[in-house]
Amino acid sequence: NAMLSWQRTSYHFQPQKNWMNDPNGPMFYKGWYHFFYQYNPDAAVWGNIVWAHAVSKDLIHWLYLPFAMVSDHWYDINGVWSGSATLLPDGNIVMLYTGSTNESVQVQNLAYPANLSDPLLIDWVKYSGNPVLVPPPGIGLKDYRDPTTAWYTPDRKWRVTIGSKVNTTGTSLVYQTEDFISYELMDGVLHAVPGTGMWECVDFYPVSTIGDIGLDTSVIGAGVKHVLKASLDDDKHDYYALGTYDEETESWTPDNPAEDVGIGMRYDYGKYYASKTFYDQNKGRRVLWGWTGETDSEAADIEKGWASVQTIPRVVLFDNKTGSNLLQWPVEEVESLRLTSKDFINVEVGAGSVVPLDVGTATQLDIIAEFEIDEEALEGTMEADVGYNCSTSGGAAGRGRLGPFGLLVLADESLSEQTTVYFYISKGIDGNLTTFFCSDESRSSKANDVGKQVYGNTVPVLNGEKLSMRLLVDHSIVESFAQGGRTCITSRVYPTEAIYGAARLFLFNNATGASVITSLKIWKMNSAFIRPFPNDQRI
Ligand code: DQQ
């Protein structure tokens, strides 16, 4: 439907039509980034799930390939569900995925490339002895899915973890294998958190505490922490925690039990789910993929004929300044889409004002902005807005002493539509400041049948740091990163006025008691080439 075509993104990965969900099996192989994804070939709603496949040289421009795996055996006839790739030291590639069987039981299956000399890895073979794993005693037949990338242990065995739940306790089982065909279930679980429900798409990987580099999945030892991430089926958010992995007991312990998996930090406080990392040996980094679903109605998805986008892949690092969170930042390759830029230096935004930023059409942007709040106001203010909450304190329209201030993106000239991304500072009686980073969708669209939430959370700001944000704007998605990626928010929005040439950009400051000084650099972004692989160029 051409009328809804402005909602398509221009540089985010999405299929040409129909439904997409989780990222699967990402890897770098023989010069190509491979990306698989949950896909419905028949409709713009979830169902009939196959593994679709695309390749890229740079994680930005993509070529669609034929489906890698479809439902064609009793053990995956109800769906080829999520899974992960493991690159073996001998050059082989192992793909483990969940099949939903003819009886809708969740089992784990093994697949591998038919031809390792094909850099495109077009053909995949399912192991003849599938399934290789079935739900063990005590685990529900439908609570057993999404195997991780395997890691290699000092006792020369591979280990894989698979999310599940026992009653309402979310957990992840660990298996040991030498050949990916026969497995031994380990005694203890990797970890479990009461009340968190089914853990989908578990991810488990090391991060370096001593250098800004990515680590391959099997790295252990000094200078390493382990991240455990679960996608909570009950509330559809991706939660992570930092902790220590003990390969003897095969268990993981959170650094801070109050910030455990599912009750603490999220990768992203907006619309973001079923994410997965991989180690990119090409650039020595760990790259995170995450799925952003629609927040409009199913009827609208059917009408427009497609649903979902993937966020721009993010590099994940341990934040050794705070020591307590990750940093996520869009891969550097996205900067190759930057076209002309405009700088705005030391723009004063008075309390209660809106300042237009003349960048012309503002549908495809990369924005870097720094904010300094008036020192005197900051110091002169006594207690302010203790108990502030992005979602419940009135959003961008709610006025406090020291916020909100930030950007209005995907706005029309009259501001009848706007998506806001902002900081809000609250001050305790002890003088301590807490900074919030939020995104308000409540006026993002005149349409009634779309989700319009106010998202966000606190963001750590260290002494001497300016407030900073980076935004990637692409028609109907806004990815926002505060303080170098300590807190991230993805908004899926459906403007009806602020589209094409009518989309504008503004600064705003709704604080009652402080002005802010802002400096920005704003790039117009090119579109990415995302299209079928040209037949005649297949090797
Ligand atoms: N999506 C897949 C499952 C996974 C869920 C099915 C998460 O494997 O648990 O499409 O979105």
Residues whose N, C-alpha, C, O or C-beta is under 5 A from the ligand:
A	BS01	DQQ	D22 Q38 I49 W81 S82 T98 R145 D146 E200 C201 A274
